C-alpha cells in the first residue's frame, strides 16, 4: 500500500482531527519538499452549498480530503514520505499527519 492510500484509509480520523484543531489551511510536504503551500480547508456548510450544484463533488469534509489526497497521489505516486501540516497564516505550523517508511523498509 502506498503512502497516499495509508492516509486515505485514515480519513475519518483525520477529519475528526481537522474539526478539532480547525486549521484554515494545510501545507503538503512530499519527500521533504513543499508541494502545496497553503491548501484552503473548506467549511462544512461551504461544501454542502457547493454540492447543491449539479455535477459538483465533495459534499463532506471527508469526501473533500479523499479527493484532495487522491489528486496528489496522481502527481507523486512513488512518494516515500507524505506530511500534512496544519497552517495558520502568517507563520504558525503544526504537524497534522505524516506517513513514512518503517525502518525495515529503508534498510536501516
C-alpha positions, -999 to +999 in steps of 0.1 A: +000+000+000+014+034-009+017+063+015-014+081+000-036+050+004-025+048+041-036+084+046-069+078+028-075+048+049-073+070+080-095+098+065-123+095+092-097+101+120-081+129+100-115+146+096-121+144+133-087+160+139-094+187+113-126+196+131-110+196+165-078+216+155-096+237+129-067+250+108-077+273+080-051+258+057-030+227+052+006+225+039+015+194+019+051+181+020+062+152-001+096+137+004+108+168+022+096+192-005+066+216-001+043+208-029+013+228-018+020+259+003-015+267+017-044+245+008-076+261+020-097+238+042-133+242+033-160+246+059-188+220+061-215+245+051-195+257+021-191+221+010-229+215+014-237+246-007-212+236-033-226+201-036-261+215-043-250+224-078-253+197-105-221+178-112-203+191-081-185+167-058-173+166-022-204+171-002-185+164+030-151+172+045-142+135+044-151+134+006-130+166+000-100+152+019-101+119-001-105+138-033-075+161-025-053+132-014-062+112-045-053+141-067-019+145-051-014+107-053-015+110-091+012+137-091+035+119-067+026+081-068+060+070-056+062+093-026+081+078+003+071+104+029+039+124+029+033+150+056+003+174+062+010+204+084-018+225+099-012+261+089-024+293+104-011+323+085+011+341+087+036+317+103+021+291+127+027+255+115+019+223+134+024+187+124-010+172+114-004+138+098+027+120+085+033+088+067+068+075+062+086+042+056+093+020+086+130+014+094+128-021+079+116-007+046+145+018+044+172-008+052+184+009+084 
